[in-house]
Amino acid sequence: MLTREWATIREFSEMGLPMIPDRRALQISAEKNRWDRSEYRNRYWRRRDASGGGNEYHYMLLNRMAQLEWVKRFSVISVDEERAQVSEEDHRYDEEWRRFHEASEGKKEKALAHLAILDRYHRLCEAGLTKEEAMNEVRLRENPQVSRSTFMSWRRLIAQVPRNHWLPCLLPRYRGRTEKRAACSEEAFEAMKSLYLQPEGPTLEKCYRDVQEMAEEHGWTIPSLKTFSRWIDKLPEMTVVMARKGRVAANEMIPFQERTVAHMHALQAVTADGHKWDVFVRWPDGKVARPLMVAWQDIYSRMILSWRVERSESADLIQLAYGDMVEKYGIPDKAYLDNGRAFASKQMTGGKKTRFRFTYQEDEIRGVMTILGTEPIFVTPYSGRSKPIERAFLDFTRDIAKDIRFAGAY
């Protein structure tokens, strides 16, 4: 449970929560979003009991990052706290609670650990994360030893169970091993793992047949395929994906990094890229083709500062759009750019040693960005998430290119 859920505007601003501005800015945001609307009373805001009066607000009104930090900071899981949430008139799960109190301390500790993970998952979902995002957060980032199947089995144990009765339902039901572990030579299991964790992704059945042949040759003892399958399932999921599907697939399992621009200001950093419109147009010479637009965007405000349109991407087109931005708004400090030939051309970034494209020469002509003092930063190739402007291009595709006024040209 949470030891604290309410705070005043001033207390929120002094807690050091992520993406929470100073007191005045937070007060303006609260007024703009109407935190104290009448239908929110006693649910998201309430009158303070302390001297001085005023209102205090529920942490669920904060941004998602601040909510996640709040839950981490004020979440406390204990048997006494969980039992205190059950009223004396509630006898629906008396038998489960009886078994819990009679269990060993080891089992109780495991139930509490499982509850802490599920409680965190539940609150992440309440904060706006999808179920998959919340599960990746609590598993991969905080509890990598918990497999997906194990996590899902815990969720099934508490399905349809009221939150205040989750703890006894998560009590481990096993009674200890009553039979011996299946006999298996250590060399056989190592061979099985080595065969299965290959980038070719062989099936478990194929690996088992190969191990059978090796066992006959070396005199190994091996268990059944089902036993091998159960042991393989206990391997860390990240290890299996990395070995069988590669680094890219493993990276996809890691939750996306949350970014903030609260500490930035306008023109501190900009980003640019080319966008091929999904509409056909007729050019003045009569040729029909899709236009390409180069746009510059301010990272802090997400405003599109300038753009130019042509048939193809070129250094001239990028330079003209850059000039429009500088002429109207000023010179940016940094620019996050695609690593393509046009953006990394000497016309734009000549004289920069960190261009990572073309040969740097001491006497080469300096590019326009070098002359004006804009530091180019080239992002990871083929990584749309590295450039915020890609999100704007998605809006262009969805809301402009598919507009009814372009019917027949899409």
URJO-V540106 format. One record per residue. N is the residue number from 1. SS is DSSP state (H for helix, E for strand, L for the rest). PHI is phi in radians with two decimals (* if undefined). D_LAST is the distance of its C-alpha to the last C-alpha in Angstrom with 1 decimal. Layout:
N|SS|PHI|D_LAST ; N|SS|PHI|D_LAST
//
This chain:
1|L|*|52.9 ; 2|E|-1.66|52.2 ; 3|L|-1.38|55.2 ; 4|L|-2.65|53.4 ; 5|L|-2.28|50.4 ; 6|E|-2.12|51.1 ; 7|E|-2.84|51.5 ; 8|L|-1.47|51.6 ; 9|H|-1.00|49.1 ; 10|H|-1.12|51.7 ; 11|H|-1.14|52.3 ; 12|H|-0.99|48.6 ; 13|H|-1.20|48.4 ; 14|H|-1.72|51.5 ; 15|L|-1.48|50.6 ; 16|L|1.25|48.5 ; 17|L|-1.32|45.5 ; 18|L|-1.13|42.2 ; 19|L|1.09|39.8 ; 20|L|-1.82|42.4 ; 21|L|-1.33|43.1 ; 22|L|-1.23|46.6 ; 23|H|-1.03|48.3 ; 24|H|-1.13|47.2 ; 25|H|-1.12|43.5 ; 26|H|-1.18|43.7 ; 27|H|-1.11|45.5 ; 28|H|-1.12|42.8 ; 29|H|-1.11|40.1 ; 30|H|-1.11|42.2 ; 31|H|-1.20|42.7 ; 32|H|-1.13|39.0 ; 33|L|-1.61|38.0 ; 34|L|0.96|41.1 ; 35|L|-1.09|42.8 ; 36|L|-1.76|45.8 ; 37|L|-1.10|44.2 ; 38|H|-1.06|46.7 ; 39|H|-1.24|44.8 ; 40|H|-1.56|45.0 ; 41|E|-1.01|48.7 ; 42|L|1.16|50.7 ; 43|L|-1.88|47.5 ; 44|L|-2.07|45.8 ; 45|E|-2.61|48.5 ; 46|E|-2.73|52.2 ; 47|E|-1.32|55.3 ; 48|L|-1.31|57.3 ; 49|L|-1.47|60.7 ; 50|L|-1.24|62.0 ; 51|L|-1.12|63.9 ; 52|L|1.76|61.8 ; 53|L|1.16|59.4 ; 54|L|1.52|55.7 ; 55|E|-1.92|52.7 ; 56|E|-2.20|51.6 ; 57|E|-2.16|48.2 ; 58|E|-1.36|46.9 ; 59|H|-1.10|45.3 ; 60|H|-1.17|42.2 ; 61|H|-1.41|41.1 ; 62|L|-1.38|40.7 ; 63|L|-1.19|37.6 ; 64|H|-1.08|36.9 ; 65|H|-1.09|38.6 ; 66|H|-1.17|41.6 ; 67|H|-1.09|41.9 ; 68|H|-1.08|42.0 ; 69|H|-1.18|44.7 ; 70|H|-1.06|46.6 ; 71|H|-1.06|46.7 ; 72|H|-1.12|47.9 ; 73|H|-1.38|50.5 ; 74|H|-1.96|52.0 ; 75|E|-1.49|51.6 ; 76|L|-2.31|55.1 ; 77|L|-2.02|55.7 ; 78|L|-2.63|59.3 ; 79|H|-1.10|61.3 ; 80|H|-1.09|63.0 ; 81|H|-1.16|59.8 ; 82|H|-1.20|58.2 ; 83|H|-1.19|61.4 ; 84|H|-1.19|61.7 ; 85|L|-1.41|58.4 ; 86|L|-1.67|60.0 ; 87|L|-1.28|62.1 ; 88|L|-1.15|65.6 ; 89|L|-1.46|64.6 ; 90|L|-1.58|61.7 ; 91|L|-2.01|63.3 ; 92|L|-1.15|60.3 ; 93|L|-2.14|60.2 ; 94|H|-1.07|63.9 ; 95|H|-1.13|64.3 ; 96|H|-1.13|61.5 ; 97|H|-1.18|62.9 ; 98|H|-1.10|66.4 ; 99|H|-1.11|65.2 ; 100|H|-1.12|63.5 ; 101|H|-1.19|66.7 ; 102|H|-1.52|68.7 ; 103|L|-1.29|66.4 ; 104|L|-1.24|67.2 ; 105|H|-1.12|66.1 ; 106|H|-1.08|63.9 ; 107|H|-1.16|61.9 ; 108|H|-1.10|61.7 ; 109|H|-1.13|60.3 ; 110|H|-1.16|57.6 ; 111|H|-1.09|56.6 ; 112|H|-1.13|56.4 ; 113|H|-1.13|54.2 ; 114|H|-1.13|51.9 ; 115|H|-1.11|51.8 ; 116|H|-1.06|51.0 ; 117|H|-1.17|47.9 ; 118|H|-1.21|46.7 ; 119|H|-1.12|47.5 ; 120|H|-1.11|45.4 ; 121|H|-1.04|42.5 ; 122|H|-1.08|42.8 ; 123|H|-1.29|42.8 ; 124|H|-1.14|39.8 ; 125|H|-1.11|37.9 ; 126|H|-1.12|39.3 ; 127|L|-1.38|38.1 ; 128|L|1.99|34.4 ; 129|L|-1.29|34.0 ; 130|L|-1.25|32.6 ; 131|H|-1.06|35.3 ; 132|H|-1.19|34.1 ; 133|H|-1.10|34.1 ; 134|H|-1.14|37.5 ; 135|H|-1.16|38.9 ; 136|H|-1.12|37.9 ; 137|H|-1.11|39.4 ; 138|H|-1.36|42.8 ; 139|H|-1.54|42.9 ; 140|H|-1.25|41.6 ; 141|H|-1.57|42.4 ; 142|H|-1.93|45.6 ; 143|L|-2.42|47.0 ; 144|L|-1.12|45.8 ; 145|L|-1.36|48.8 ; 146|L|-1.58|47.4 ; 147|L|-1.34|45.3 ; 148|H|-1.09|42.4 ; 149|H|-1.12|44.4 ; 150|H|-1.12|47.3 ; 151|H|-1.07|45.2 ; 152|H|-1.16|43.7 ; 153|H|-1.17|47.3 ; 154|H|-1.13|48.4 ; 155|H|-1.11|45.6 ; 156|H|-1.16|46.7 ; 157|H|-1.12|50.3 ; 158|L|-1.88|49.4 ; 159|L|-1.05|46.9 ; 160|L|1.19|48.0 ; 161|L|-1.73|50.8 ; 162|L|-1.00|51.3 ; 163|H|-0.97|50.8 ; 164|H|-1.31|54.5 ; 165|H|-2.04|55.5 ; 166|H|-1.15|53.2 ; 167|H|-0.98|55.9 ; 168|H|-1.15|58.4 ; 169|H|-1.28|55.6 ; 170|L|-1.64|54.6 ; 171|L|-1.11|58.1 ; 172|L|-0.99|58.2 ; 173|L|-1.70|59.8 ; 174|L|-1.21|61.0 ; 175|L|-2.00|64.8 ; 176|L|1.59|64.9 ; 177|L|-1.27|65.0 ; 178|L|-1.80|67.4 ; 179|L|-2.16|66.9 ; 180|L|-1.29|67.0 ; 181|L|-1.13|63.8 ; 182|L|-0.99|62.9 ; 183|L|-1.19|64.7 ; 184|L|-2.76|62.5 ; 185|L|-1.19|63.5 ; 186|H|-1.05|61.8 ; 187|H|-1.11|61.0 ; 188|H|-1.18|59.2 ; 189|H|-1.20|56.9 ; 190|H|-1.12|56.1 ; 191|H|-1.14|55.3 ; 192|H|-1.09|53.1 ; 193|H|-1.13|51.1 ; 194|H|-1.09|50.9 ; 195|H|-1.25|49.5 ; 196|H|-1.27|47.0 ; 197|L|-1.53|45.7 ; 198|L|-1.95|44.2 ; 199|L|-1.12|40.7 ; 200|L|-1.24|40.5 ; 201|L|1.15|40.6 ; 202|L|-1.16|43.4 ; 203|L|-1.28|44.1 ; 204|H|-1.14|47.1 ; 205|H|-1.11|48.8 ; 206|H|-1.12|48.6 ; 207|H|-1.10|50.0 ; 208|H|-1.15|52.8 ; 209|H|-1.13|53.8 ; 210|H|-1.14|54.1 ; 211|H|-1.18|56.2 ; 212|H|-1.05|58.4 ; 213|H|-1.14|59.2 ; 214|H|-1.16|59.9 ; 215|H|-1.15|62.1 ; 216|H|-1.13|64.2 ; 217|H|-1.29|64.7 ; 218|H|-1.79|65.6 ; 219|L|1.32|67.2 ; 220|L|-1.39|64.8 ; 221|L|-1.76|64.7 ; 222|L|-2.23|61.2 ; 223|L|-1.52|60.1 ; 224|L|-1.36|57.8 ; 225|H|-1.07|54.1 ; 226|H|-1.08|53.5 ; 227|H|-1.15|55.6 ; 228|H|-1.01|53.7 ; 229|H|-1.05|50.4 ; 230|H|-1.15|51.7 ; 231|H|-1.21|52.8 ; 232|H|-1.10|49.5 ; 233|H|-1.09|47.7 ; 234|L|-1.50|49.9 ; 235|L|-1.19|48.6 ; 236|L|-0.96|46.5 ; 237|H|-1.04|42.9 ; 238|H|-1.10|41.7 ; 239|H|-1.11|44.2 ; 240|H|-1.13|43.0 ; 241|H|-1.15|39.3 ; 242|H|-1.07|40.2 ; 243|H|-1.29|42.3 ; 244|H|-1.60|40.2 ; 245|H|-2.07|36.6 ; 246|L|1.73|37.1 ; 247|H|-1.15|36.8 ; 248|H|-1.09|33.0 ; 249|H|-1.14|33.3 ; 250|H|-1.15|36.3 ; 251|H|-1.10|34.6 ; 252|H|-1.15|31.9 ; 253|H|-1.36|34.8 ; 254|L|-1.41|35.8 ; 255|L|-1.01|34.5 ; 256|L|-1.08|32.2 ; 257|L|-1.28|34.1 ; 258|L|-1.47|34.1 ; 259|L|-2.01|33.8 ; 260|L|-2.38|35.1 ; 261|L|-2.01|34.8 ; 262|L|-1.05|37.7 ; 263|L|-1.54|40.0 ; 264|L|-1.69|37.8 ; 265|L|-2.43|37.3 ; 266|L|-1.05|34.7 ; 267|L|1.17|34.1 ; 268|L|-1.18|36.2 ; 269|E|-2.66|33.3 ; 270|E|-2.22|29.7 ; 271|E|-2.45|26.9 ; 272|E|-2.53|24.3 ; 273|E|-2.90|21.5 ; 274|E|-1.71|18.5 ; 275|E|-2.34|14.9 ; 276|E|-1.53|12.1 ; 277|E|-1.20|9.0 ; 278|E|-1.55|5.8 ; 279|E|-2.34|4.3 ; 280|E|-1.72|6.5 ; 281|E|-2.26|9.5 ; 282|E|-1.75|12.8 ; 283|L|-1.39|15.7 ; 284|L|-0.94|19.2 ; 285|L|-1.48|20.5 ; 286|L|1.63|18.0 ; 287|L|-1.32|16.2 ; 288|E|-1.81|12.4 ; 289|E|-2.78|11.3 ; 290|E|-1.42|9.5 ; 291|E|-1.35|11.9 ; 292|E|-2.01|14.3 ; 293|E|-2.01|16.1 ; 294|E|-1.84|19.6 ; 295|E|-2.21|20.8 ; 296|E|-2.00|24.3 ; 297|E|-2.20|25.0 ; 298|E|-1.39|28.4 ; 299|L|-1.20|29.3 ; 300|L|-1.17|31.8 ; 301|L|-1.66|29.8 ; 302|L|1.14|26.3 ; 303|L|-1.39|25.5 ; 304|E|-1.36|23.1 ; 305|E|-1.51|25.7 ; 306|E|-2.81|24.0 ; 307|E|-2.81|21.0 ; 308|E|-2.40|20.3 ; 309|E|-2.16|17.3 ; 310|E|-2.64|17.7 ; 311|L|-1.38|16.4 ; 312|L|-2.57|18.3 ; 313|L|-1.37|20.5 ; 314|L|-2.63|24.1 ; 315|H|-1.12|27.3 ; 316|H|-1.11|27.3 ; 317|H|-1.11|23.9 ; 318|H|-1.12|25.2 ; 319|H|-1.15|28.5 ; 320|H|-1.11|27.2 ; 321|H|-1.13|25.2 ; 322|H|-1.10|28.4 ; 323|H|-1.10|30.5 ; 324|H|-1.04|28.6 ; 325|H|-1.14|29.2 ; 326|H|-1.11|32.8 ; 327|H|-1.13|33.5 ; 328|H|-1.59|32.2 ; 329|H|-2.08|33.1 ; 330|L|2.15|35.5 ; 331|L|-1.61|36.0 ; 332|L|-1.32|34.8 ; 333|L|-1.33|37.4 ; 334|E|-2.34|35.2 ; 335|E|-2.43|31.7 ; 336|E|-1.59|30.0 ; 337|E|-2.17|28.0 ; 338|L|-1.23|26.2 ; 339|L|-1.56|28.7 ; 340|L|-1.27|26.6 ; 341|L|-1.10|28.4 ; 342|L|-1.20|26.8 ; 343|L|-1.21|27.8 ; 344|L|-1.62|31.1 ; 345|L|-1.13|32.0 ; 346|H|-1.17|35.4 ; 347|H|-1.09|33.9 ; 348|H|-1.72|32.8 ; 349|H|-2.18|35.3 ; 350|L|-0.98|38.1 ; 351|L|1.68|41.4 ; 352|L|-1.66|40.2 ; 353|L|-1.33|42.0 ; 354|L|-1.77|39.5 ; 355|L|-1.36|36.5 ; 356|L|1.08|36.6 ; 357|L|-2.69|35.1 ; 358|L|1.23|37.0 ; 359|L|-1.53|40.8 ; 360|L|-1.47|42.4 ; 361|L|-2.24|45.1 ; 362|L|-1.05|47.6 ; 363|L|-1.76|47.4 ; 364|L|-1.26|43.6 ; 365|L|-1.18|42.0 ; 366|L|-1.35|40.8 ; 367|L|-1.36|37.1 ; 368|H|-1.12|35.9 ; 369|H|-1.22|35.5 ; 370|H|-1.13|39.0 ; 371|H|-1.13|40.5 ; 372|H|-1.44|39.2 ; 373|L|1.61|40.1 ; 374|L|-1.52|36.7 ; 375|E|-1.44|37.2 ; 376|E|-1.40|34.3 ; 377|E|-2.20|33.8 ; 378|E|-1.59|31.7 ; 379|L|-1.45|30.2 ; 380|L|-1.11|30.2 ; 381|L|-1.04|27.8 ; 382|L|1.01|24.9 ; 383|L|-2.19|25.8 ; 384|H|-1.07|23.0 ; 385|H|-1.19|25.6 ; 386|H|-1.37|27.7 ; 387|L|-2.12|25.4 ; 388|L|-1.03|24.8 ; 389|H|-1.13|21.9 ; 390|H|-1.08|19.8 ; 391|H|-1.19|20.1 ; 392|H|-1.16|18.7 ; 393|H|-1.11|15.6 ; 394|H|-1.10|15.1 ; 395|H|-1.14|15.3 ; 396|H|-1.05|12.7 ; 397|H|-1.12|10.2 ; 398|H|-1.37|11.4 ; 399|H|-1.79|12.3 ; 400|H|-1.88|10.3 ; 401|L|-1.05|6.8 ; 402|L|-1.72|6.8 ; 403|L|-1.14|9.1 ; 404|H|-1.07|9.8 ; 405|H|-1.23|10.0 ; 406|H|-1.77|6.4 ; 407|L|-1.00|6.4 ; 408|L|1.63|5.7 ; 409|L|-1.83|3.8 ; 410|L|-1.23|0.0
//
